[in-house]
């Protein structure tokens, strides 16, 4: 392999601090405005025909979707920060294992005539993260995401 991967704890800490800054801004500036601030209630839509029914309903849908997306983003940022903290604490052991697995996969891909082994098959793969599950159905199949 031409490119050598090297564990860099300073880069991990720098990125972790960046994520913490994003979380701070999200939790202390954005979420309060939408949760209890000026954007927590719908504006007055006037007395035009349909204004109260249509515009208010659209605003409530938009507000709910935005709130949900912000909470997903918040959870993702917390998860990323937590994962980086674990990697930093492990001293790169997980990174070395990933690199070894990647090198093995690359060598397997270099020999396309080899039959896939049980651990290379994608049929029935289930990856689990903190908040959702991804179930693979194999090559060409659809993935199922379960929250």
C-alpha positions in Angstrom: 0.0 0.0 0.0 1.5 3.4 -1.0 -0.2 5.5 1.6 0.7 4.8 5.2 -2.0 5.5 7.8 -0.6 6.9 11.1 -2.6 7.5 14.3 -2.6 11.2 15.1 -4.0 11.9 18.6 -3.6 15.6 18.2 -5.8 15.6 15.0 -8.5 13.6 16.9 -8.5 16.0 19.8 -8.7 19.0 17.5 -11.7 17.5 15.6 -13.3 16.5 19.0 -13.0 20.1 20.2 -14.4 21.3 16.9 -17.4 19.0 17.4 -17.8 20.3 21.0 -17.9 23.9 19.7 -20.6 22.9 17.2 -22.6 21.2 20.0 -22.2 24.3 22.3 -23.6 26.6 19.5 -26.4 24.2 18.7 -27.5 23.7 22.3 -27.0 27.2 23.6 -28.0 29.4 20.6 -30.1 27.5 18.1 -32.2 25.0 20.1 -33.3 27.6 22.7 -34.6 29.9 20.0 -36.7 27.1 18.5 -37.7 25.5 21.8 -38.7 28.5 24.0 -37.6 31.6 22.1 -39.1 33.7 19.3 -39.4 30.8 16.9 -41.2 28.5 19.3 -44.6 30.0 18.5 -46.3 30.6 15.1 -46.5 34.2 13.9 -49.8 35.9 13.3 -50.9 35.0 9.8 -53.5 37.7 9.5 -57.1 37.5 8.5 -56.8 36.6 4.8 -59.0 33.7 3.7 -57.2 30.4 4.5 -54.3 32.1 6.3 -54.9 30.7 9.7 -55.6 27.1 8.4 -53.0 26.8 5.6 -50.1 29.0 6.8 -50.4 27.9 10.4 -50.5 24.3 9.5 -47.5 24.6 7.2 -45.6 26.5 9.9 -46.3 23.8 12.5 -45.2 21.1 10.1 -42.0 23.0 9.3 -41.3 23.7 13.0 -41.8 20.0 13.9 -39.5 18.8 11.1 -36.8 21.4 12.0 -37.0 20.5 15.6 -36.7 16.8 14.8 -33.7 17.4 12.5 -31.9 19.5 15.1 -32.4 16.7 17.7 -31.0 14.2 15.2 -28.0 16.5 14.5 -27.5 16.9 18.2 -27.5 13.2 18.8 -25.1 12.6 15.9 -22.6 15.2 17.1 -22.7 13.7 20.6 -22.1 10.2 19.2 -19.2 11.4 17.0 -17.6 13.2 20.0 -18.0 10.1 22.2 -16.5 7.8 19.5 -13.5 10.1 19.1 -13.0 10.2 22.9 -13.0 6.3 22.9 -10.5 6.2 20.0 -8.3 8.8 21.7 -8.4 6.8 24.9 -7.6 3.5 23.2 -4.4 5.1 21.8 -5.3 4.2 18.2 -5.7 0.4 18.8 -9.1 0.5 17.1 -7.6 2.4 14.2 -4.9 -0.2 13.8 -7.5 -3.0 13.7 -9.5 -1.1 11.1 -6.4 -0.6 9.0 -5.5 -4.3 9.2 -9.1 -5.2 8.2 -9.0 -2.7 5.3 -5.7 -4.1 4.1 -7.1 -7.6 4.1 -10.2 -6.5 2.2 -8.0 -4.7 -0.4 -6.0 -7.9 -0.9 -9.2 -9.9 -1.3 -10.5 -7.4 -3.9 -7.2 -7.7 -5.8 -8.1 -11.4 -6.5 -11.6 -11.2 -8.0 -11.7 -14.9 -8.9 -11.7 -15.9 -5.2 -15.1 -17.1 -4.0 -16.6 -15.0 -1.2 -16.3 -16.4 2.3 -19.1 -16.2 4.9 -17.6 -13.1 6.5 -17.5 -11.3 3.1 -21.1 -11.9 2.2 -23.4 -8.9 2.6 -26.6 -11.0 2.9 -28.3 -10.3 6.2 -25.7 -7.8 7.5 -27.0 -5.8 10.4 -25.0 -2.8 11.6 -26.1 -1.3 14.9 -25.5 2.2 16.0 -26.7 4.0 19.1 -30.0 5.3 17.7 -30.8 3.2 14.7 -30.2 -0.1 12.9 -29.2 -0.6 9.3 -30.1 -4.0 7.8 -28.4 -4.9 4.5 -30.0 -7.2 2.0 -27.0 -8.0 -0.2 -25.7 -6.5 -3.4 -28.4 -4.9 -5.4 -30.9 -5.1 -2.6 -32.5 -2.3 -0.7 -31.2 -1.3 2.8 -33.7 -1.0 5.6 -33.2 1.7 8.2 -35.0 1.3 11.5 -35.1 4.1 14.0 
